[in-house]
Amino acid sequence: MITYSVGRSITAEQYVELLNSCTLGARRPVDDTGRVRLMLEHANLLVTAWDGELLVGASRCLSDYSYVTYCSDLAVRESHQSQGIGRELLKRTLETGGCTVVLLSAPQAVEYYPHIGFQQHPSAWTVRPGQL
């Protein structure tokens, strides 16, 4: 049975293990625990999914709780995918934040988000440190 929690603290090590259990590990700084710790500390909305004591999913976000919530990561352990966990994490993120959820899809998940009700936005832009 999967249980969900809003605001439950997790360690950087738990998060790295979750990221490495799915495709996000390849695109996150999993070899830099200090940076991952900061990613968790500065997120102000964290929704997690648990199978007993095992972290099986997380929605890590920044929200102003009035206009927009940016979902930085939606991670679900590969062994637990296709069970509705990602959808439930995003549903609880949307309910808790109380406003529009925005995210950038991982390449492998481009087809997932329309399937669960997200609408694609035609203009998203990024810039990395040192590029301006």
Buried (B, 14 or more C-beta within 10 A) or exposed (E): EBEBBEEEEBEBEBBBBBBBBBBBBEEBBBEEBEEBBEBBEEBBBBBBBBBEEBBBBBBBBBBEEEEBBBBBBBBBBEEBBEBEBBBBBBBBBBEBBEBEBBBEBBEEBEEBBEEEEBEEEEEEEEEEEEEE
